[in-house]
Amino acid sequence: MNTQHPIHRTAVAILALCATTAFSVHAASSRMDTAEHIHAQGEIDVRQIYDDAKAMLKAGQYSEAAESYVWLWNNMEEHEPSMRGVRVSFMARDLHTLVQANPSARTAFAQLRDKAWLAIEQATAQNETDHAMLRDWIVLCDKVLNDSARVLDWAIHADTTEEGRAILKRRYYLISDLLTESGHAAILGRAMPSGESFHCQSHHKLPIYATVGRCYSLEIELRSSGGCPSAPTHP
C-alpha cells in the first residue's frame, strides 16, 4: 500500500490484528487511507467507508469489517457530523451483529466501552459529566455488547439524585427501551422529557411507547411511586 499518497490525510487510529488475532484499539492501520476513501478536496469519504464496512460484514469478512467499524466509531462524528444519529442507531445494530460473530471484535468494542467508562469516572471526579462518553458507553453496553445490566444499574443509581435525573432526561432516547422492557415505570416517567407525556393517575393501566425507533403497547400497572410513565403525544 502506498503510504506516501500526495493527498493530505487525517491520521486515523483503527484496529490491527495482533499475533493472537485479538484486536487492539490503540493499533494503527493505513486501511482507511486508501485513495478511494478520500475526496478530491482531501476529505475522507465516511459514507463510502461505512458502505464498505456493511458490505464486508454481510460477506462475513469480520476482521476487515471490524477495522472499518472501529475507525467509524472513533471518527465518524468528527468527519461527518450529520451521521451522528446513524452511529448510535443503524451502525450500532451492525456492531451488535459483528461482535456476536467475531470474538476479537467483541474484545475491541469491550475495550472501547471500558475506555468510555474511564472517561466518565474521570469527569465525575471533577464534578463534571462527559455526556459524549456517557452516550457512547450506553450504546456500547446496551445496543452492541448485550451488557444492559450495567446501564440499568447506572440508571437506578442516577435516579436517586436530582443531578442524576437531569442526566437521565438528557439520555432518555437511549434508555427508554431498556427502562420499559425492565419494568422500571417510575424511573421511565421521571426521565421522560417535559412535553412528551399526558396526564395519568396511579393504579391505571396505560400503554407505554418508546420514542427510539419502535413503540411498545406494554401494559404496566402504574403505582404512586413518584413517576408516571405516560405515552408521548407523538409516538
HELIX and SHEET records of a PDB file:
HELIX    1   1 ARG A   31  ASP A   33  5                                   3    
HELIX    2   2 ALA A   35  HIS A   37  5                                   3    
HELIX    3   3 VAL A   46  LYS A   58  1                                  13    
HELIX    4   4 TYR A   62  HIS A   79  1                                  18    
HELIX    5   5 PRO A   81  MET A   83  5                                   3    
HELIX    6   6 ARG A   84  ARG A   87  1                                   4    
HELIX    7   7 PHE A   90  ALA A  101  1                                  12    
HELIX    8   8 PRO A  103  ALA A  125  1                                  23    
HELIX    9   9 HIS A  131  ILE A  138  1                                   8    
HELIX   10  10 VAL A  139  VAL A  144  3                                   6    
HELIX   11  11 SER A  148  ALA A  158  1                                  11    
HELIX   12  12 GLU A  162  ARG A  170  1                                   9    
HELIX   13  13 TYR A  172  GLU A  181  1                                  10    
HELIX   14  14 ALA A  185  ALA A  191  1                                   7    
SHEET    1   A 2 LYS A 205  ILE A 208  0                                        
SHEET    2   A 2 LEU A 218  GLU A 221 -1                                        
END                                                                             
